[in-house]
Amino acid sequence: MRENMLGAYGQWASTLVGREPGEYSLRNPRFHSLGTWKKKALVKVAECVAEPALGGAVRVRVERQYQWNGLHVEELSWQLPMGPRTHAVFLKPSGARGRLPAVLALHDHGGRKYFGLRKIVRLPGRRHPLVVEHQRQYYSDVGWANELARRGYAVLVHDGFLFGSRRMRYADVPETLHGGRRDGNPEARREVLEYNAWSGAQESVVAKSLFCAGTTWPGVVLAEDRKALDYLCARRDVDADRVGCGGLSGGGLRTVFLGGLDERIKAAVCMGFMSTWNDFLLHKSHTHTWMTYVPLLPRLLDFPEILGLRAPLPTLVQNCNEDALYTVRGMKAADAILRAVYAKANAADHYACRFYPGGHKFDAPMQQDAFDWWDAYLR
């Protein structure tokens, strides 16, 4: 298997961490108590992630609410300390009573930052043609958040950091970065495609800037996702003891950090984002966003062990055999690591990994398995 852009330096770099479990891995023989390991590991991982403080509870504004296609829909927004207002959508079955099990549905990256929550939700009116293409390519042409809500869940979907309503605007950055671009008709196909290409090219600038501020991209995303989780758990129609999260690709990455570091997530489903640091290093770092990487963290834990911090809480990982974003060897190695973590936590029956035919996706069969997993642990 060929190395990535590190070329001849790749094999050397892969030896820096070594093959033994990291210093704060539950697989490390020095840990015998699950409680002791978790307490120490969470502190060290949090130091590396450097999640910024975003203040107290967000003040949520209901922009619209209505009944549509069997669902009660609330279009929401809230203001964080930085950037434009966050847009979100809350869904539950029409006429639902009492406190419902809930899922924070996390949208993907996909190299398409112009859209956020719209990638996984269906709302009244005409879908943007590029959203139609996206949902057909990755989601069997459905808004999976809606499908889950119809199953009896309260579902919250929000725009993540730098996506959708949270995206960078040309006017907010120096001309040296926007190159004279202006938002003329931002929903026009050509302008959306141009924006997606431009915003992708800014990722290294964003990552370097966040490092200069003493934080990380995963840390900022985690902080924003926690704010959404705070709101979801505080709703009177949600049972805060029965809350899960999940998402495909960038949503799977967000699940790794949120599910691994926040015990309010009682059942997690990571879709299409699982491998090892070594696989990223040697083969696949160039296929992934800066959102993935946390300096020094590989010395403490392998990538799947971030999600493994949630053991013994239930966790499902879904992989696709022809997913070009990872090697099959890397996905299987990650599975073996998580199995070992859950076995040592005496919770082997709370972990599952499933492989599906085809490329990068969260299609109908995968959705059915994910929904069944949430049913098993949240209903």
Protein Blocks (a to p, Z undefined) as FASTA:
>chain_A
ZZdfklmmmmmmmmmnomadcfklfklmkbmbfklmmmmmmmmmmmmnopacebjadddd
dfbdcdeehiacdddddddfedcdddddddddehiacjdddddddddfkopakbcklmmc
ccedjddfklmmmmmmmnoopafklmmmmnopacdddddehiajlpccfklpcfklnnop
acfblmbmklmmmmmmmmmmmmmmmmmmmmmnopafklmmmmmmmmmmmmmmmpmkbcfk
lccdddehjlmmmmmmmmmmmmklmbdcdehiacdfklmmmmmmmmpcfklpcghklmmp
cfklmmmmmpccdcdddddfklckbcfklmmmmmmmmmmmmmmnopmkmgccdddedddd
ddfklmmmmmmmmmmmmZZ
